[in-house]
Amino acid sequence: MTDASLFPNGRPHQFLLDSGIKSFKIVKEMDRSKKLIGYFDTWDNVSNCINNPQLWNGVRISWCRYSTPNFKNLRRPAQIGNADNSSQIPKGSNFF
């Protein structure tokens, strides 16, 4: 799957039109295979694609859903030196 095959003659392929996809990107994996990542405007359109496999040049394509990770719980505030007050840099210091 390439950009050229998804837009033959400068027009979207029927595969894109049938999917309801708003935008996409093609990612090349380390094994040189490619993955089409689609972005949809509603979760209903995502569910519709997941539940209804499509045909691409005679091959049945099944969509799957991935969610972005929640990074809020993974980040900790940065600390300089020890956690006690004696290691803090005094205010007004030019030391970075």
OpenMM code with the backbone's topology and positions (N, CA, C; nanometers):
from openmm import Vec3, app, unit

residues = "MET THR ASP ALA SER LEU PHE PRO ASN GLY ARG PRO HIS GLN PHE LEU LEU ASP SER GLY ILE LYS SER PHE LYS ILE VAL LYS GLU MET ASP ARG SER LYS LYS LEU ILE GLY TYR PHE ASP THR TRP ASP ASN VAL SER ASN CYS ILE ASN ASN PRO GLN LEU TRP ASN GLY VAL ARG ILE SER TRP CYS ARG TYR SER THR PRO ASN PHE LYS ASN LEU ARG ARG PRO ALA GLN ILE GLY ASN ALA ASP ASN SER SER GLN ILE PRO LYS GLY SER ASN PHE PHE".split()
positions = [
    Vec3(0.0847, -0.1163, 0.0000),
    Vec3(0.0000, 0.0000, 0.0000),
    Vec3(0.0899, 0.1234, 0.0000),
    Vec3(0.0688, 0.2096, -0.0939),
    Vec3(0.1478, 0.3331, -0.1049),
    Vec3(0.0532, 0.4510, -0.1238),
    Vec3(0.1083, 0.5715, -0.1093),
    Vec3(0.0278, 0.6907, -0.1356),
    Vec3(-0.0267, 0.6882, -0.2784),
    Vec3(0.0565, 0.6466, -0.3718),
    Vec3(0.0147, 0.6430, -0.5122),
    Vec3(-0.0994, 0.5437, -0.5339),
    Vec3(-0.0949, 0.4297, -0.4654),
    Vec3(-0.2024, 0.3310, -0.4838),
    Vec3(-0.3305, 0.3729, -0.4113),
    Vec3(-0.3174, 0.4544, -0.3078),
    Vec3(-0.4364, 0.5037, -0.2372),
    Vec3(-0.5016, 0.6214, -0.3089),
    Vec3(-0.4243, 0.6869, -0.3976),
    Vec3(-0.4769, 0.7990, -0.4751),
    Vec3(-0.4464, 0.7818, -0.6233),
    Vec3(-0.5037, 0.6789, -0.6866),
    Vec3(-0.4793, 0.6627, -0.8299),
    Vec3(-0.5419, 0.7783, -0.9072),
    Vec3(-0.4675, 0.8288, -1.0028),
    Vec3(-0.5137, 0.9407, -1.0870),
    Vec3(-0.5513, 1.0636, -1.0030),
    Vec3(-0.4889, 1.0777, -0.8872),
    Vec3(-0.5131, 1.1965, -0.8035),
    Vec3(-0.6450, 1.1958, -0.7289),
    Vec3(-0.7154, 1.0841, -0.7296),
    Vec3(-0.8446, 1.0733, -0.6599),
    Vec3(-0.8368, 0.9630, -0.5550),
    Vec3(-0.9088, 0.9793, -0.4426),
    Vec3(-0.9051, 0.8758, -0.3390),
    Vec3(-0.9573, 0.7415, -0.3899),
    Vec3(-0.8885, 0.6351, -0.3556),
    Vec3(-0.9303, 0.4994, -0.3885),
    Vec3(-1.0622, 0.4700, -0.3168),
    Vec3(-1.1430, 0.3847, -0.3725),
    Vec3(-1.2719, 0.3486, -0.3128),
    Vec3(-1.2538, 0.2937, -0.1712),
    Vec3(-1.1411, 0.2292, -0.1456),
    Vec3(-1.1093, 0.1776, -0.0122),
    Vec3(-1.1137, 0.2899, 0.0917),
    Vec3(-1.0541, 0.4053, 0.0596),
    Vec3(-1.0551, 0.5193, 0.1518),
    Vec3(-1.1953, 0.5766, 0.1674),
    Vec3(-1.2663, 0.5862, 0.0580),
    Vec3(-1.4020, 0.6421, 0.0625),
    Vec3(-1.4949, 0.5538, 0.1458),
    Vec3(-1.4834, 0.4233, 0.1295),
    Vec3(-1.5697, 0.3313, 0.2038),
    Vec3(-1.5379, 0.3269, 0.3526),
    Vec3(-1.4137, 0.3571, 0.3885),
    Vec3(-1.3727, 0.3461, 0.5287),
    Vec3(-1.4215, 0.4626, 0.6136),
    Vec3(-1.4455, 0.5765, 0.5538),
    Vec3(-1.4835, 0.6943, 0.6320),
    Vec3(-1.3655, 0.7594, 0.7004),
    Vec3(-1.2463, 0.7262, 0.6557),
    Vec3(-1.1234, 0.7772, 0.7157),
    Vec3(-1.1078, 0.9265, 0.6860),
    Vec3(-1.0624, 1.0032, 0.7858),
    Vec3(-1.0425, 1.1472, 0.7669),
    Vec3(-0.9005, 1.1780, 0.7205),
    Vec3(-0.8033, 1.1093, 0.7783),
    Vec3(-0.6640, 1.1238, 0.7375),
    Vec3(-0.5920, 0.9938, 0.7706),
    Vec3(-0.4709, 0.9815, 0.7193),
    Vec3(-0.3964, 0.8576, 0.7419),
    Vec3(-0.2483, 0.8847, 0.7283),
    Vec3(-0.1702, 0.7872, 0.7729),
    Vec3(-0.0286, 0.7864, 0.7420),
    Vec3(0.0139, 0.6409, 0.7245),
    Vec3(0.1163, 0.6222, 0.6442),
    Vec3(0.1708, 0.4897, 0.6201),
    Vec3(0.3038, 0.4827, 0.6939),
    Vec3(0.3167, 0.3833, 0.7803),
    Vec3(0.4373, 0.3663, 0.8608),
    Vec3(0.5113, 0.2431, 0.8111),
    Vec3(0.6399, 0.2587, 0.7871),
    Vec3(0.7222, 0.1446, 0.7456),
    Vec3(0.7836, 0.0836, 0.8716),
    Vec3(0.7593, -0.0456, 0.8909),
    Vec3(0.8120, -0.1184, 1.0061),
    Vec3(0.9571, -0.1591, 0.9788),
    Vec3(1.0259, -0.2038, 1.0843),
    Vec3(1.1663, -0.2436, 1.0699),
    Vec3(1.1832, -0.3618, 0.9741),
    Vec3(1.0817, -0.4474, 0.9660),
    Vec3(1.0893, -0.5622, 0.8747),
    Vec3(1.0485, -0.5255, 0.7317),
    Vec3(1.0360, -0.3958, 0.7050),
    Vec3(1.0017, -0.3385, 0.5747),
    Vec3(0.8546, -0.3549, 0.5370),
    Vec3(0.7749, -0.4115, 0.6256),
    Vec3(0.6305, -0.4157, 0.6008),
    Vec3(0.5746, -0.2762, 0.6283),
    Vec3(0.4540, -0.2536, 0.5824),
    Vec3(0.3918, -0.1222, 0.5999),
    Vec3(0.2619, -0.1362, 0.6761),
    Vec3(0.2297, -0.0323, 0.7523),
    Vec3(0.1076, -0.0294, 0.8304),
    Vec3(0.0343, 0.1012, 0.7992),
    Vec3(-0.0921, 0.0898, 0.7678),
    Vec3(-0.1751, 0.2064, 0.7429),
    Vec3(-0.2408, 0.2468, 0.8740),
    Vec3(-0.2163, 0.3682, 0.9170),
    Vec3(-0.2780, 0.4210, 1.0394),
    Vec3(-0.3829, 0.5218, 0.9962),
    Vec3(-0.5072, 0.4948, 1.0330),
    Vec3(-0.6177, 0.5817, 0.9944),
    Vec3(-0.6684, 0.6634, 1.1106),
    Vec3(-0.7109, 0.7837, 1.0811),
    Vec3(-0.7699, 0.8734, 1.1800),
    Vec3(-0.9135, 0.9019, 1.1384),
    Vec3(-1.0042, 0.8886, 1.2325),
    Vec3(-1.1466, 0.9033, 1.2052),
    Vec3(-1.2033, 1.0178, 1.2879),
    Vec3(-1.3138, 1.0751, 1.2404),
    Vec3(-1.3706, 1.1890, 1.3122),
    Vec3(-1.4579, 1.1485, 1.4309),
    Vec3(-1.5087, 1.0257, 1.4320),
    Vec3(-1.5914, 0.9814, 1.5453),
    Vec3(-1.5566, 0.8377, 1.5820),
    Vec3(-1.5872, 0.8013, 1.7068),
    Vec3(-1.5662, 0.6636, 1.7505),
    Vec3(-1.6629, 0.5697, 1.6793),
    Vec3(-1.7775, 0.6209, 1.6383),
    Vec3(-1.8714, 0.5382, 1.5618),
    Vec3(-1.8091, 0.4924, 1.4298),
    Vec3(-1.7373, 0.5823, 1.3628),
    Vec3(-1.6705, 0.5450, 1.2375),
    Vec3(-1.5585, 0.4440, 1.2620),
    Vec3(-1.4874, 0.4584, 1.3750),
    Vec3(-1.3840, 0.3610, 1.4104),
    Vec3(-1.4487, 0.2241, 1.4315),
    Vec3(-1.5551, 0.2211, 1.5105),
    Vec3(-1.6244, 0.0949, 1.5383),
    Vec3(-1.6773, 0.0313, 1.4107),
    Vec3(-1.7292, 0.1129, 1.3219),
    Vec3(-1.7811, 0.0622, 1.1956),
    Vec3(-1.6707, -0.0076, 1.1151),
    Vec3(-1.5522, 0.0539, 1.1089),
    Vec3(-1.4411, -0.0077, 1.0346),
    Vec3(-1.3914, -0.1339, 1.1024),
    Vec3(-1.3863, -0.1340, 1.2351),
    Vec3(-1.3388, -0.2522, 1.3069),
    Vec3(-1.4343, -0.3695, 1.2857),
    Vec3(-1.5628, -0.3409, 1.2861),
    Vec3(-1.6638, -0.4468, 1.2753),
    Vec3(-1.6924, -0.4916, 1.1324),
    Vec3(-1.6441, -0.4175, 1.0328),
    Vec3(-1.6722, -0.4500, 0.8925),
    Vec3(-1.5431, -0.4526, 0.8114),
    Vec3(-1.4806, -0.5700, 0.7959),
    Vec3(-1.3580, -0.5778, 0.7155),
    Vec3(-1.3814, -0.5270, 0.5732),
    Vec3(-1.2763, -0.4701, 0.5136),
    Vec3(-1.2840, -0.4161, 0.3786),
    Vec3(-1.1953, -0.4972, 0.2848),
    Vec3(-1.2172, -0.4781, 0.1561),
    Vec3(-1.1328, -0.5425, 0.0555),
    Vec3(-1.0374, -0.4404, -0.0037),
    Vec3(-0.9106, -0.4810, -0.0148),
    Vec3(-0.8086, -0.4007, -0.0818),
    Vec3(-0.7454, -0.4901, -0.1881),
    Vec3(-0.7772, -0.4636, -0.3134),
    Vec3(-0.7253, -0.5431, -0.4252),
    Vec3(-0.7481, -0.6928, -0.4037),
    Vec3(-0.8677, -0.7275, -0.3602),
    Vec3(-0.9045, -0.8674, -0.3419),
    Vec3(-0.8602, -0.9295, -0.2107),
    Vec3(-0.7930, -0.8532, -0.1252),
    Vec3(-0.7463, -0.9034, 0.0047),
    Vec3(-0.8337, -0.8435, 0.1147),
    Vec3(-0.8803, -0.9285, 0.2028),
    Vec3(-0.9655, -0.8823, 0.3130),
    Vec3(-0.8798, -0.8144, 0.4196),
    Vec3(-0.9102, -0.6906, 0.4492),
    Vec3(-0.8361, -0.6097, 0.5464),
    Vec3(-0.9225, -0.5913, 0.6710),
    Vec3(-0.8645, -0.6202, 0.7860),
    Vec3(-0.9345, -0.5974, 0.9129),
    Vec3(-0.8655, -0.4838, 0.9870),
    Vec3(-0.9449, -0.3906, 1.0329),
    Vec3(-0.8938, -0.2790, 1.1115),
    Vec3(-0.8862, -0.3211, 1.2577),
    Vec3(-0.7959, -0.2602, 1.3313),
    Vec3(-0.7905, -0.2803, 1.4757),
    Vec3(-0.7752, -0.1435, 1.5420),
    Vec3(-0.8046, -0.1371, 1.6698),
    Vec3(-0.8053, -0.0100, 1.7414),
    Vec3(-0.6888, -0.0030, 1.8386),
    Vec3(-0.6189, 0.1088, 1.8360),
    Vec3(-0.5140, 0.1374, 1.9320),
    Vec3(-0.5463, 0.2695, 1.9981),
    Vec3(-0.5145, 0.2813, 2.1234),
    Vec3(-0.5342, 0.4064, 2.1951),
    Vec3(-0.3990, 0.4637, 2.2325),
    Vec3(-0.3952, 0.5935, 2.2475),
    Vec3(-0.2708, 0.6559, 2.2905),
    Vec3(-0.2500, 0.6286, 2.4389),
    Vec3(-0.1273, 0.6099, 2.4811),
    Vec3(-0.1011, 0.5840, 2.6224),
    Vec3(-0.1270, 0.7081, 2.7068),
    Vec3(-0.1563, 0.6866, 2.8339),
    Vec3(-0.1780, 0.7955, 2.9271),
    Vec3(-0.0452, 0.8270, 2.9946),
    Vec3(0.0189, 0.9353, 2.9529),
    Vec3(0.1497, 0.9700, 3.0060),
    Vec3(0.1411, 1.0475, 3.1377),
    Vec3(0.0241, 1.0904, 3.1787),
    Vec3(0.0108, 1.1683, 3.3021),
    Vec3(0.0614, 1.0909, 3.4226),
    Vec3(0.0346, 0.9631, 3.4295),
    Vec3(0.0732, 0.8834, 3.5447),
    Vec3(0.2178, 0.8347, 3.5366),
    Vec3(0.2833, 0.8501, 3.4227),
    Vec3(0.4181, 0.8000, 3.4060),
    Vec3(0.5254, 0.9016, 3.4429),
    Vec3(0.4940, 1.0291, 3.4441),
    Vec3(0.5933, 1.1333, 3.4680),
    Vec3(0.6041, 1.1665, 3.6162),
    Vec3(0.7277, 1.1805, 3.6606),
    Vec3(0.7541, 1.2247, 3.7969),
    Vec3(0.8252, 1.3584, 3.7909),
    Vec3(0.8052, 1.4416, 3.8909),
    Vec3(0.8762, 1.5698, 3.8889),
    Vec3(1.0272, 1.5478, 3.8990),
    Vec3(1.1036, 1.6294, 3.8299),
    Vec3(1.2489, 1.6184, 3.8326),
    Vec3(1.3028, 1.6639, 3.9670),
    Vec3(1.4055, 1.5968, 4.0153),
    Vec3(1.4697, 1.6339, 4.1407),
    Vec3(1.6174, 1.6553, 4.1145),
    Vec3(1.6730, 1.7551, 4.1805),
    Vec3(1.8157, 1.7827, 4.1703),
    Vec3(1.8785, 1.7436, 4.3027),
    Vec3(1.9771, 1.6576, 4.2993),
    Vec3(2.0461, 1.6175, 4.4216),
    Vec3(1.9566, 1.5381, 4.5138),
    Vec3(1.9790, 1.5506, 4.6451),
    Vec3(1.8982, 1.4824, 4.7448),
    Vec3(1.7649, 1.5516, 4.7611),
    Vec3(1.6721, 1.4839, 4.8199),
    Vec3(1.5382, 1.5387, 4.8356),
    Vec3(1.5290, 1.6378, 4.9514),
    Vec3(1.6305, 1.6438, 5.0384),
    Vec3(1.6214, 1.7376, 5.1517),
    Vec3(1.6533, 1.8795, 5.1074),
    Vec3(1.6236, 1.9782, 5.1913),
    Vec3(1.6383, 2.1193, 5.1573),
    Vec3(1.7833, 2.1640, 5.1480),
    Vec3(1.8764, 2.0923, 5.2091),
    Vec3(2.0154, 2.1368, 5.2103),
    Vec3(2.0807, 2.1306, 5.0726),
    Vec3(2.0261, 2.0533, 4.9818),
    Vec3(2.0878, 2.0403, 4.8495),
    Vec3(2.0275, 2.1343, 4.7460),
    Vec3(1.9291, 2.2138, 4.7844),
    Vec3(1.8656, 2.3035, 4.6885),
    Vec3(1.9565, 2.4228, 4.6603),
    Vec3(1.9484, 2.4764, 4.5413),
    Vec3(2.0274, 2.5908, 4.4997),
    Vec3(1.9618, 2.7167, 4.5562),
    Vec3(2.0377, 2.8032, 4.6223),
    Vec3(1.9775, 2.9230, 4.6807),
    Vec3(1.9211, 3.0156, 4.5736),
    Vec3(1.8152, 3.0875, 4.6093),
    Vec3(1.7557, 3.1837, 4.5157),
    Vec3(1.8540, 3.2934, 4.4857),
    Vec3(1.8506, 3.3420, 4.3619),
    Vec3(1.9380, 3.4494, 4.3205),
    Vec3(2.0745, 3.4001, 4.2758),
    Vec3(2.0983, 3.2712, 4.2804),
    Vec3(2.2271, 3.2164, 4.2382),
    Vec3(2.2348, 3.2126, 4.0874),
    Vec3(2.3566, 3.2301, 4.0343),
    Vec3(2.3788, 3.2215, 3.8903),
    Vec3(2.4140, 3.0800, 3.8469),
    Vec3(2.4090, 2.9852, 3.9364),
    Vec3(2.4442, 2.8472, 3.9063),
    Vec3(2.3267, 2.7780, 3.8391),
    Vec3(2.3506, 2.7138, 3.7265),
    Vec3(2.2436, 2.6430, 3.6556),
    Vec3(2.2602, 2.4975, 3.6749),
] * unit.nanometer
topology = app.Topology()
chain = topology.addChain("A")
for resn in residues:
    res = topology.addResidue(resn, chain)
    for name in ("N", "CA", "C"):
        topology.addAtom(name, app.Element.getBySymbol(name[0]), res)
